[in-house]
């Protein structure tokens, strides 16, 4: 059933990932593919808003999730349980109904002829699953993935089979310092070869990448992780400020909604807060 861009779909499966104490923190939620327009041309980096039908009036707002991958029949989301909403989504079972609206926002740039560096921090790996799958020349792709939880908590196994993948486990502040130095050197190299740098992860991670990219003139995009209410730009719950490089002069230096102007932005066009 669909109405005004919203589909009510069934859960196909909900598969836990990783070895963690207690209830699983990471899981792949497989849903029926929504029947609303736009899914034939979805782009990696876009997201959906999701709200289980069973929530009723208990939690009125949906939750935003990056699209991991889309097949002819299924929409796959990869989720970490970090609060009441995502914990209840973790408990969904086959046949449960979920309201989905999307695909929303924009996606990552894809230039098959250009070497592309994918930088993922933690759950920032999720949109790159679909990116690698849809890229016509995966040999041009290299990923650097930093994570704090065990590697098997994340959907990286199939990525390593298709592209060059460097995974680094952060266990101490010294690990993080080395990791950031390594990323800086790689961004500098890609800038020199006119490559493309794409990044997704927590804000401090993105701020470091933005700083390195601007410093060496790398062509870079950042996918922001923001809390969202509506997902379509109506509630003004997710904003970031633009720079004088913003393509619409009247909005340069002004706040814009992440949900409908992003979540992917060119690194030189936005200001990242603390």
Order of alpha helices (4+ residues) and beta strands (2+ residues): beta-beta-beta-beta-beta-beta-alpha-beta-beta-alpha-beta-alpha-beta-alpha-beta-alpha-beta-beta-beta-alpha-beta-beta
